[in-house]
Amino acid sequence: MKDVSWGLIVGISIGVIIGVLLAILALFCIGLRKKRAQIGNSSSRRAATMPIRTNGTDSCTTMSDSTIGPESPKASDVSGTLWLEGAKRKNVVSVSGIPKYSYKDLQKATSNFTTMLGQGAFGPVYKAQMSTGETVAVKVLATNSKQGEKEFQTEVLLLGRLHHRNLVNLVGYCAEKGQHMLVYVYMSNGSLASHLYSEKHDPLSWNLRVHIALDVARGLEYLHDGAVPPVIHRDIKSANILLDGSMRARVADFGLSREEMVNQHMSNIRGTFGYLDPEYVSSRSFTKKSDVYSFGILLFELIAGRDPQQGLLEYVELGALNAEGRTGWEEIADSRLNGDYDVQELNEMAALAYKCINRLSRKRPFMRDVVHALSRIVKLRHTRKHRKPSLPITLEEVAIDMEQSEVQTPVSELHREGSMDSLPGSHEV
């Protein structure tokens, strides 16, 4: 009997010990799983809020014209997470602390959405006068646009971390009552397209056109070389270039934009007819050089004052037949200029634009090459303006000056991505 009791006690003890060990093992597994989940969430947040390289050309973190203060938005997304209402479920998009506006405040600021500035593919855009006294532009997603919701998320994700004086800055958003809205810095002089084609505006002077081209080029250079990872705009056109009160240009409408590292190959062609890179149309592969092509079309639009959707490219090709090297492009100059332009500058800019629209993307310049060339045009203008009358600048001096960049380009950069037949004195890097 004693042997039976002793065996029972030993069996119970062993069972208790095994039970305790199993409980400890279960708790350890649960703790390990939670830790892995926290690490995963932390990695996701870091990936979603990838920093901007502050040493990129013309990059900055506080270049917005906005005067938004901490009291402007009625609600702030402290957690940095925006819940976008979807048809089936809610989507989470990190917006890195972008202010959140209430639907009620935007409704009041736009006089119940009656102050329309324009209508785009995304939806209507309204002028809004906030209670703080600031003026902003509110872009409202069309409620029946499924593609628009994706573009809304794209703009929030990208513009939440992109800041540059030549980009239209996103200053807030609203995702409430089934509506999706983006709040931007207000650009008082409207789009470049309206100044080129509307009779309501006086013709843009040649000097303004050159500076607008340089502003846009700098904005694109920042997207391509200053953002990490690089961003491809995918819809550069005059309607997406907005002008502020000082007629400084900013690139707008990032609904079709893509980070270069992700989703480079698209099954469906997206963009605007007349600006589309023919290589992209045939290969479905959109690259930085596709943006360069669209920018080249924009340059010819500034030079000729013609709509790319109404035969601009055919007009350019006819002009190219008569242009020898850098001369002869004045035949396509906008008649609204009434001949009031610098012939040398026009020829330089047209020759640059023609290189940008080369059918072979590898022969197009990079945007940093374009910025260099346009900056040189402005610099030479300044030099001619301040040159003494007894020492006029000559065409030979211009040619020498334009070739200086070949000598100045570091050898290490010449071999980073191979050589290119692009600009005078410029190389692909």
Salt bridges, closest charged atoms under 4 A:
ASP58 OD1 - ARG165 NH2 2.99
ASP58 OD2 - ARG218 NE 3.63
ASP65 OD2 - ARG250 NH2 2.67
GLU151 OE2 - ARG270 NH2 2.81
GLU155 OE2 - LYS139 NZ 2.72
ASP215 OD1 - ARG248 NH2 2.72
ASP225 OD1 - LYS288 NZ 3.84
ASP225 OD2 - ARG368 NH1 2.85
ASP235 OD2 - LYS237 NZ 3.82
ASP253 OD1 - LYS139 NZ 3.79
GLU259 OE2 - ARG161 NH2 2.68
GLU260 OE1 - LYS288 NZ 3.99
ASP277 OD1 - ARG364 NH2 2.61
ASP291 OD2 - HIS224 NE2 2.93
ASP334 OD2 - ARG209 NH1 3.04
ASP342 OD2 - ARG384 NH2 3.42
GLU345 OE1 - ARG381 NH2 2.83
GLU345 OE2 - ARG384 NH2 2.94
GLU348 OE1 - ARG326 NH1 2.43
GLU397 OE2 - ARG387 NH1 3.62
ASP401 OD1 - ARG376 NH1 2.81
GLU413 OE2 - ARG416 NH2 3.87
GLU428 OE2 - LYS289 NZ 2.65
